[in-house]
Amino acid sequence: MVSGFAETLSDPLIREAMAVQGREESRHARLLQEMLRRYAIPFEAPPDDRITITKRAILDFAYEECIDSFFGFGIFALARRVKLFIPELTDLFDVVLAEEARHITFFINWIAYERALQGRGAMALQAPATAYGYVRAVRRIVATFSPTARGPKMQAVGFGAEGAFAMFKDVTWREFLHSCLEENDKYLGRVDPALLRPRVLPTISRMLLSLPSFGRRQSAVSTS
């Protein structure tokens, strides 16, 4: 989808950046397919004809990537802490997550640039569209992973929506969000500081963590 959308763009620099992202996303998919094959984990690949190449589909994908990456950063850190993966696999996924940090940074800046071209560059004008994008992403994720969901999982929804709690049953919300924030700052700290960064989930998480009673209970996973 990303590669196909890149071919529709007229700006040569943005088209090449989008195309590079498409190649990296395809490589991530091949990596996951190889892992599933190697460990004999059954999976059903979505049919190619379900892929929609439109700007709205790319925007939906972009906001879902922001959600998945933020929570994925935290999940991966918890997995690394308890040594859930062998070191070689941990090193491999560290590269993938670093690329995902670049991907969401590109998406956020590209979206802001497109709005600025349309005369909607001011923060007050961007905020409603950003909120709408996240609401659509959350609705799609909830619809996909709800107990009543039917059929194969919706296109573009990644591992972050599955939640850390299926893997780490003793983790608290406070610990999980601390992990997400720390790792989000680490991976996004590698990109050019002059660029915009996803701020919605980090801001909400910091607000929740400022509440003294949020997510407190005994846990087997240490935050130190």
N, C-alpha and C positions, 0 to 999 in steps of 0.2 A: 504493500500500500504506500509506504513512504517513498520507495524507489519510483513507483508509478507517478506519484504526485509531483516528484522532483521534475519529471519530464514536462510538466505543464507550466512550470515557472519561467518567466521571461528574464528576470535578473540573473545573469550568468554566475555571479558569486554566490547568491543564495541558492540557486539551483544546484551548484556543485556541493555546497554544504549539506543540503538536504539529501543529495545522492550519496554522499559519504555516510550519512546517518543511516540511510536505507541499507547500505552494504553491511554496516556494523550490526544493525538489527537482524539482518538475515543470518549473519555469522552467529549471533547469540542463539537464534532458533536452531541452527544446525548443532551447536554445542549441546543444547538441552535435549535434542532428539538423540544425539549420540549417547548421552548419559542414560536416557530412558532405555535405549536399546541395550547398552552394555550391562545395565543392572536388571534387565528383563522386567521393566515396569510397563504395564500395558497403558496405552494412551490412544486417543482418537484425534487425528489431525483434522482441523476444520477444512471443508472443501474450498478450493480456490475461488469458486463462484460466489462465495459469501463476502469477498473483499470489495469494499466500496471505496473508490478513489475520488473523493470530493474534499473540498476545503473543510466542510463541517466534520467529516470523518477524521481528518487530520487533527482538527482542534479537539475533538473528543479524545482521540488517542493521546494528544499532548497532555491534557489535564489528567487523564488516567495514569500516564507515565509519571507525572508529578506525585500523585498519591502513592502509586506502587513503589516508586523509588524511595520516598521518604520512609515508608514502613519497611521496605526491603532492606534499607541500610540498617535499621534497628534489629530486624530479625537476624540478619547475617552476623551482626556483632554479638548477639546472644549465642548464636550457634558456634561462633569462633571461641567465645569465652568458655563454653562447656566442652569444647573440642569435639563437636558433633561431626565435623568433616576431617579427613586426613589433610595434612599441611599442603600437599600438592593441589588439592581441590580448593582449599582456602585461597591459595595464591592465585589460582585461575579466576575465581569469582571476584577477587579484589580488582582485577583488571576490568571485568565486566561492569562492576558497580562504578568504577571510575569513568567508564564510557557512558554509563547511564546518567551520571552527574553532568557530563558534557551535553548529552542529548536534551535533558530538561532545561539546561541553561540556554541552549540554542532555541528551543521552542518558545520559552518565555520572552526572549529578546526578539525573535521573529514576529511573535504575536503583537508585541508592543510596537514594533516597527510598522507592521501592517496597519495598526490602528492610527499611528501618527500620520501615515500617508493619507488616511481618510479624514484627517482633522480631529481625531479623537485621542490625541496623545496625552491630554491632561489626566491626572490621576482620577479626578472626579468622574471623568467620562469613561475611563477604563474599568473602574471598580465594578459597575453593574455587569459588564460583559465577562469579567473574570469570575464574579460570583456565579453567573449563569453557567459558565464552563465547568466549574467545580460541582455545582448542583447536578448537572447532566452526568458528570463522571460518577458521582456517588450513587445516583439513581441506577446507572447501568451496572455498577459493581454490586449493589444490593440486590438488584433483580437477578443477576447471574448467580450469586451465591446463596440466595434465600432457599429455605427448605422446599419451596414449591416450584423452584426453577425447573424448566423442562428443556430437554435436548442438550446439545453440546454447549460448553461455556462460550459466552459472547466474545467475539473477536476483540483483541487488544487488551483484555483484562489480564493482568499479570499476577505473579505470586503474592504480591503485597497484600491483596485483599483477603487472602486465606487467613491471615492473622497469626500472630506469634503464639497465641494461646493453645493452638492445637499441637504445637511442638514443645512448648515449655509451660507445662501446666501449673507451675508454681510462681510464674512471673506475675508481678502486679502491673497495673496500668502505669503507675508512676515510674517503675523501673523500665518498662517498655518505651515510654516516651522519652525518658532520659537517654536511653540507648539510641533512639531515632535522632534526637537532636544532636548528640555528640558526633554520631557518624555522618549526619547530614552536613554539619559544619566541617568535618574533616574532608569529605569528598568534594564539596563545593568550594572548599578553601583552595583547591588545586586549580580552579579556573580563574580567568582574568578578573580581578576585583572591580574593574570598570564596568563589567556586565551586570545586568539585572539578574536576580536569582529568585526562585520560587519562595514566597514568603508566607503564604496563607497557612499551611499546616504548621510550620515552625512557630508562627505567631500564636496560633490557637493552642499549640502544645505548651508553650511557655506560660500562657494565661492559665491553663489548667494546672500546671505544676506550681503556680504561685498560690493556689488554694491549699491551705494547710492540710485539709483532710482528704484531698483527692488521691485515690488509689492506694491508700495505706493499709497494709496487712502484712503478716509475716510471709517471707518468701525464701525459697531455697537458693535463688539466684542472687548473688551479691552484686551490689552496684559499685563496689570499690574496684 
